[in-house]
Amino acid sequence: MAETEIPTEMSAPDTPALRLARHLGYHGLLALGALALFAAADSWFVLTGLGMAQALCVVTGILAGATIPTLVHEWFHYLGARVSGADYTIPRKLGLFVYDWNFQTNTLKQFFVMSIGGTVGSLLAIGLLLLNLPADSAGRAVLLATAIASMGFAGTIEWPVLLRTRQSGEPLTELAKTDLGVIRRAFVVAGVVGLVSYSLIY
């Protein structure tokens, strides 16, 4: 279950709902900013055909393709936690993660629902981008390929944890095995997935 707090008369209101709204606003601005930068570069390239515009389109395509699906992924983790009735807290500090998971009180079923929610979010984000953005330029294709690559990055980290947790029943222990080597491998997988995706869609 989500946390509940009652603000005191001496302090400013700081409820979980307000914190969640701040996270939503922050992430919304990040997504809109990344999309706006790409849209501006894309429009510049369409209007002028300049090589510099195309290069900027590719750079902003990477930014938008990584940012938007990642944020959707994290919010679907949160929705999974909420749907499962899990115990979590909403942090005051703004960042990538929307909530802090309580490993002591939550069940394995709740952990799996929360975890799989992120993958569902990634698939949804990728599907919406593929349906709404034609891969008819290098920048647009890079955005789509990066979106797919972001799922490869997350999957390389999260899916092995789920598989190991099925055997051990200890999600926190399995998550603790995510070291720098795993992160590096995730970047390599994401790079390969991105390049293959780009070659297939453009």
Number of C-alpha atoms within 10 A of each C-alpha: 15 14 11 10 10 9 11 9 7 6 7 8 13 13 16 19 14 13 20 18 12 16 23 16 12 14 22 14 12 16 21 14 15 20 19 14 17 25 17 15 23 24 14 17 20 13 10 11 12 12 10 13 20 22 16 20 27 22 18 25 29 22 21 27 29 22 22 23 26 23 23 22 26 22 23 23 25 24 17 23 26 17 14 18 16 23 20 20 18 21 15 16 11 15 11 13 16 25 23 12 17 15 15 8 11 17 16 15 11 18 22 17 19 24 22 19 22 27 21 16 23 27 18 16 21 23 14 11 19 19 8 8 12 13 17 10 15 18 24 28 26 28 28 29 30 28 32 28 29 28 27 22 22 20 18 19 20 19 14 14 21 20 13 15 19 13 8 11 14 15 19 13 13 17 16 9 12 14 10 9 10 13 15 12 14 22 19 16 20 24 18 14 21 25 16 14 19 21 12 10 16 15
